[in-house]
Amino acid sequence: MRNHVHFIGGGQMSEAIIRALLKNRVFNSNNITVTDLNKEREQHLTETYQVVTDQKEEDVLTQANLIVIGVRPQDDLKTVCQTIYEHASDQATIVSIVAGVTIAQFEAWLDSDRAIARVIPNTLTDTGRGYSGVALNAYANQADLDPFLNGFGKVTHIDEALIDAFTGYGVAGPNYIYYFIESLVDAGVLAGLPRDMAWEVALENMVGAVEMLNESGKHPRQLLDINNSPAGVGMNGLHQLNASDFAAGLQRSVLKAVERTTELSNQEGD
């Protein structure tokens, strides 16, 4: 069986994964096939990435060793799985990026002892950074899957019971960073700096602070202590930030995102 990945559904997340796989040379474009109900999406993917979209799904399923289910949760997943069951090789691994649908549900629909991976992709695919969360069933082989998964970022293997928490914290994580950066830049403008300068300084400080944490191995509190003299400028700024309930507000945001993920999972399970 050749190195061939087939995407059922060519939406934004599938496209982001395809783009990263090609950029990182994990697959050639002629080894990636896509089927989507929206023919305009198929045309876009073919014109942009030269992937194959003009073959019948039944035919490409027989060739694929990886099958990525990238449809919406509300779509007819039972029919999708029935088509896979009827035409795909028993040796093919099924990779689901469908939110809220469990491995057990896919196992029931596929009605076979198939290798199944449930992947919660990070949206930072273009950077090669950010962790995607992956849960495997008993038949899936991590060593076989990791080259594909690492082709669109970093991956952490977790128990499926942690999927909701990982989604609300890890996959939604860039949202919190973007919001913080936007607010910090606005603060610089409020203080009187030109916006382009505030933007450049905020990004440089963000990247540099992360590098400092990684290189020093120190706890953030240790670096805060080093960076702030008694009654100094930084300490006064932190005092005001503490008064804003910043830490608790961020933690509540994460918990709300996790709560919403669980709600959606329960809805899809009904």
Contacts in CASP RR format, 6 or more apart in sequence:
PFRMAT RR
TARGET T0000
AUTHOR 0000-0000-0000
METHOD contacts of the structure
MODEL  1
MRNHVHFIGGGQMSEAIIRALLKNRVFNSNNITVTDLNKEREQHLTETYQ
VVTDQKEEDVLTQANLIVIGVRPQDDLKTVCQTIYEHASDQATIVSIVAG
VTIAQFEAWLDSDRAIARVIPNTLTDTGRGYSGVALNAYANQADLDPFLN
GFGKVTHIDEALIDAFTGYGVAGPNYIYYFIESLVDAGVLAGLPRDMAWE
VALENMVGAVEMLNESGKHPRQLLDINNSPAGVGMNGLHQLNASDFAAGL
QRSVLKAVERTTELSNQEGD
1 63 0 8 1.000
1 65 0 8 1.000
1 89 0 8 1.000
1 91 0 8 1.000
1 92 0 8 1.000
2 31 0 8 1.000
2 63 0 8 1.000
2 65 0 8 1.000
3 27 0 8 1.000
3 31 0 8 1.000
3 65 0 8 1.000
4 31 0 8 1.000
4 32 0 8 1.000
4 33 0 8 1.000
4 60 0 8 1.000
4 63 0 8 1.000
4 64 0 8 1.000
4 65 0 8 1.000
4 66 0 8 1.000
5 21 0 8 1.000
5 27 0 8 1.000
5 31 0 8 1.000
5 32 0 8 1.000
5 33 0 8 1.000
5 64 0 8 1.000
5 65 0 8 1.000
5 66 0 8 1.000
5 67 0 8 1.000
5 68 0 8 1.000
5 148 0 8 1.000
6 32 0 8 1.000
6 33 0 8 1.000
6 34 0 8 1.000
6 35 0 8 1.000
6 60 0 8 1.000
6 61 0 8 1.000
6 63 0 8 1.000
6 64 0 8 1.000
6 66 0 8 1.000
6 67 0 8 1.000
6 68 0 8 1.000
7 14 0 8 1.000
7 17 0 8 1.000
7 18 0 8 1.000
7 32 0 8 1.000
7 33 0 8 1.000
7 34 0 8 1.000
7 35 0 8 1.000
7 68 0 8 1.000
7 70 0 8 1.000
8 35 0 8 1.000
8 57 0 8 1.000
8 67 0 8 1.000
8 68 0 8 1.000
8 69 0 8 1.000
8 70 0 8 1.000
8 71 0 8 1.000
8 80 0 8 1.000
8 84 0 8 1.000
9 34 0 8 1.000
9 35 0 8 1.000
9 36 0 8 1.000
9 37 0 8 1.000
9 41 0 8 1.000
9 69 0 8 1.000
9 70 0 8 1.000
9 71 0 8 1.000
10 34 0 8 1.000
10 36 0 8 1.000
10 38 0 8 1.000
10 41 0 8 1.000
10 42 0 8 1.000
10 45 0 8 1.000
10 70 0 8 1.000
11 36 0 8 1.000
11 41 0 8 1.000
11 70 0 8 1.000
13 70 0 8 1.000
13 97 0 8 1.000
13 121 0 8 1.000
13 123 0 8 1.000
14 34 0 8 1.000
14 68 0 8 1.000
14 70 0 8 1.000
14 97 0 8 1.000
15 45 0 8 1.000
15 49 0 8 1.000
16 121 0 8 1.000
16 123 0 8 1.000
16 125 0 8 1.000
16 126 0 8 1.000
16 152 0 8 1.000
17 68 0 8 1.000
17 97 0 8 1.000
17 121 0 8 1.000
17 125 0 8 1.000
17 152 0 8 1.000
18 32 0 8 1.000
18 34 0 8 1.000
18 45 0 8 1.000
18 49 0 8 1.000
18 51 0 8 1.000
19 49 0 8 1.000
19 125 0 8 1.000
19 126 0 8 1.000
20 125 0 8 1.000
20 126 0 8 1.000
20 128 0 8 1.000
20 151 0 8 1.000
20 152 0 8 1.000
20 153 0 8 1.000
21 27 0 8 1.000
21 32 0 8 1.000
21 148 0 8 1.000
21 151 0 8 1.000
21 152 0 8 1.000
22 28 0 8 1.000
22 29 0 8 1.000
22 32 0 8 1.000
22 49 0 8 1.000
23 126 0 8 1.000
24 128 0 8 1.000
24 151 0 8 1.000
24 152 0 8 1.000
26 147 0 8 1.000
26 148 0 8 1.000
26 151 0 8 1.000
29 49 0 8 1.000
29 50 0 8 1.000
29 51 0 8 1.000
29 52 0 8 1.000
30 50 0 8 1.000
30 51 0 8 1.000
30 52 0 8 1.000
32 49 0 8 1.000
32 51 0 8 1.000
32 52 0 8 1.000
33 51 0 8 1.000
33 52 0 8 1.000
33 53 0 8 1.000
33 55 0 8 1.000
33 60 0 8 1.000
33 63 0 8 1.000
33 64 0 8 1.000
34 42 0 8 1.000
34 45 0 8 1.000
34 51 0 8 1.000
34 52 0 8 1.000
34 53 0 8 1.000
35 42 0 8 1.000
35 53 0 8 1.000
35 55 0 8 1.000
35 57 0 8 1.000
35 60 0 8 1.000
36 42 0 8 1.000
36 45 0 8 1.000
36 53 0 8 1.000
42 53 0 8 1.000
42 54 0 8 1.000
43 53 0 8 1.000
45 51 0 8 1.000
45 53 0 8 1.000
46 52 0 8 1.000
46 53 0 8 1.000
46 54 0 8 1.000
52 60 0 8 1.000
57 83 0 8 1.000
57 87 0 8 1.000
58 83 0 8 1.000
58 86 0 8 1.000
58 87 0 8 1.000
61 67 0 8 1.000
61 83 0 8 1.000
61 84 0 8 1.000
61 87 0 8 1.000
61 88 0 8 1.000
61 92 0 8 1.000
62 87 0 8 1.000
62 88 0 8 1.000
62 89 0 8 1.000
64 88 0 8 1.000
64 89 0 8 1.000
64 92 0 8 1.000
65 89 0 8 1.000
65 91 0 8 1.000
65 92 0 8 1.000
65 93 0 8 1.000
66 92 0 8 1.000
66 93 0 8 1.000
66 95 0 8 1.000
66 148 0 8 1.000
67 84 0 8 1.000
67 88 0 8 1.000
67 92 0 8 1.000
67 93 0 8 1.000
67 94 0 8 1.000
67 95 0 8 1.000
68 95 0 8 1.000
68 96 0 8 1.000
68 97 0 8 1.000
69 77 0 8 1.000
69 80 0 8 1.000
69 94 0 8 1.000
69 95 0 8 1.000
69 96 0 8 1.000
69 97 0 8 1.000
69 98 0 8 1.000
69 106 0 8 1.000
70 96 0 8 1.000
70 97 0 8 1.000
70 98 0 8 1.000
71 77 0 8 1.000
71 80 0 8 1.000
71 98 0 8 1.000
72 98 0 8 1.000
73 98 0 8 1.000
73 99 0 8 1.000
73 100 0 8 1.000
73 101 0 8 1.000
73 264 0 8 1.000
73 268 0 8 1.000
77 98 0 8 1.000
77 101 0 8 1.000
77 105 0 8 1.000
77 109 0 8 1.000
78 109 0 8 1.000
81 106 0 8 1.000
81 109 0 8 1.000
81 110 0 8 1.000
82 109 0 8 1.000
84 94 0 8 1.000
84 110 0 8 1.000
85 109 0 8 1.000
85 110 0 8 1.000
85 111 0 8 1.000
85 112 0 8 1.000
88 94 0 8 1.000
90 112 0 8 1.000
90 114 0 8 1.000
92 114 0 8 1.000
92 115 0 8 1.000
93 114 0 8 1.000
93 115 0 8 1.000
93 116 0 8 1.000
93 117 0 8 1.000
93 140 0 8 1.000
93 141 0 8 1.000
93 144 0 8 1.000
93 145 0 8 1.000
94 106 0 8 1.000
94 110 0 8 1.000
94 114 0 8 1.000
94 115 0 8 1.000
94 116 0 8 1.000
94 117 0 8 1.000
95 116 0 8 1.000
95 117 0 8 1.000
95 119 0 8 1.000
95 145 0 8 1.000
95 148 0 8 1.000
96 103 0 8 1.000
96 106 0 8 1.000
96 116 0 8 1.000
96 117 0 8 1.000
96 118 0 8 1.000
96 119 0 8 1.000
97 119 0 8 1.000
97 120 0 8 1.000
97 121 0 8 1.000
99 120 0 8 1.000
99 167 0 8 1.000
99 261 0 8 1.000
99 264 0 8 1.000
99 265 0 8 1.000
99 268 0 8 1.000
100 261 0 8 1.000
100 264 0 8 1.000
100 265 0 8 1.000
100 268 0 8 1.000
100 269 0 8 1.000
101 118 0 8 1.000
101 268 0 8 1.000
101 269 0 8 1.000
102 118 0 8 1.000
102 160 0 8 1.000
102 265 0 8 1.000
102 269 0 8 1.000
103 116 0 8 1.000
103 118 0 8 1.000
103 135 0 8 1.000
103 137 0 8 1.000
103 160 0 8 1.000
105 269 0 8 1.000
106 116 0 8 1.000
106 118 0 8 1.000
107 114 0 8 1.000
107 116 0 8 1.000
107 137 0 8 1.000
110 116 0 8 1.000
113 139 0 8 1.000
114 137 0 8 1.000
114 139 0 8 1.000
115 136 0 8 1.000
115 137 0 8 1.000
115 139 0 8 1.000
115 140 0 8 1.000
115 141 0 8 1.000
115 144 0 8 1.000
116 136 0 8 1.000
116 137 0 8 1.000
116 139 0 8 1.000
116 140 0 8 1.000
117 134 0 8 1.000
117 135 0 8 1.000
117 136 0 8 1.000
117 137 0 8 1.000
117 140 0 8 1.000
117 145 0 8 1.000
117 149 0 8 1.000
118 134 0 8 1.000
118 135 0 8 1.000
118 136 0 8 1.000
118 160 0 8 1.000
118 163 0 8 1.000
119 132 0 8 1.000
119 133 0 8 1.000
119 134 0 8 1.000
119 149 0 8 1.000
120 132 0 8 1.000
120 133 0 8 1.000
120 134 0 8 1.000
120 163 0 8 1.000
120 166 0 8 1.000
120 167 0 8 1.000
120 171 0 8 1.000
121 132 0 8 1.000
121 133 0 8 1.000
121 152 0 8 1.000
121 171 0 8 1.000
122 130 0 8 1.000
122 131 0 8 1.000
122 132 0 8 1.000
122 133 0 8 1.000
122 153 0 8 1.000
122 154 0 8 1.000
122 170 0 8 1.000
122 171 0 8 1.000
122 174 0 8 1.000
123 171 0 8 1.000
123 174 0 8 1.000
124 130 0 8 1.000
124 153 0 8 1.000
124 174 0 8 1.000
125 152 0 8 1.000
125 153 0 8 1.000
127 153 0 8 1.000
128 151 0 8 1.000
128 152 0 8 1.000
128 153 0 8 1.000
128 154 0 8 1.000
129 153 0 8 1.000
129 154 0 8 1.000
130 153 0 8 1.000
130 154 0 8 1.000
131 153 0 8 1.000
131 154 0 8 1.000
131 155 0 8 1.000
131 156 0 8 1.000
131 170 0 8 1.000
132 149 0 8 1.000
132 152 0 8 1.000
132 153 0 8 1.000
132 154 0 8 1.000
132 155 0 8 1.000
132 156 0 8 1.000
132 171 0 8 1.000
133 155 0 8 1.000
133 156 0 8 1.000
133 157 0 8 1.000
133 158 0 8 1.000
133 163 0 8 1.000
133 166 0 8 1.000
133 171 0 8 1.000
134 145 0 8 1.000
134 149 0 8 1.000
134 155 0 8 1.000
134 156 0 8 1.000
134 157 0 8 1.000
134 158 0 8 1.000
135 157 0 8 1.000
135 158 0 8 1.000
135 159 0 8 1.000
135 160 0 8 1.000
135 163 0 8 1.000
136 142 0 8 1.000
136 145 0 8 1.000
136 157 0 8 1.000
142 157 0 8 1.000
146 155 0 8 1.000
149 155 0 8 1.000
156 166 0 8 1.000
158 166 0 8 1.000
163 261 0 8 1.000
163 265 0 8 1.000
164 258 0 8 1.000
164 261 0 8 1.000
164 262 0 8 1.000
164 265 0 8 1.000
165 258 0 8 1.000
167 257 0 8 1.000
167 258 0 8 1.000
167 261 0 8 1.000
168 254 0 8 1.000
168 257 0 8 1.000
168 258 0 8 1.000
168 260 0 8 1.000
168 261 0 8 1.000
169 254 0 8 1.000
169 257 0 8 1.000
169 258 0 8 1.000
172 254 0 8 1.000
172 257 0 8 1.000
176 250 0 8 1.000
176 253 0 8 1.000
176 254 0 8 1.000
177 206 0 8 1.000
181 202 0 8 1.000
181 203 0 8 1.000
181 206 0 8 1.000
184 198 0 8 1.000
184 202 0 8 1.000
185 195 0 8 1.000
185 198 0 8 1.000
185 199 0 8 1.000
185 202 0 8 1.000
186 198 0 8 1.000
187 198 0 8 1.000
188 198 0 8 1.000
188 202 0 8 1.000
189 195 0 8 1.000
189 198 0 8 1.000
193 201 0 8 1.000
209 223 0 8 1.000
212 223 0 8 1.000
213 220 0 8 1.000
213 223 0 8 1.000
216 223 0 8 1.000
224 238 0 8 1.000
227 234 0 8 1.000
228 234 0 8 1.000
228 235 0 8 1.000
228 238 0 8 1.000
229 235 0 8 1.000
END
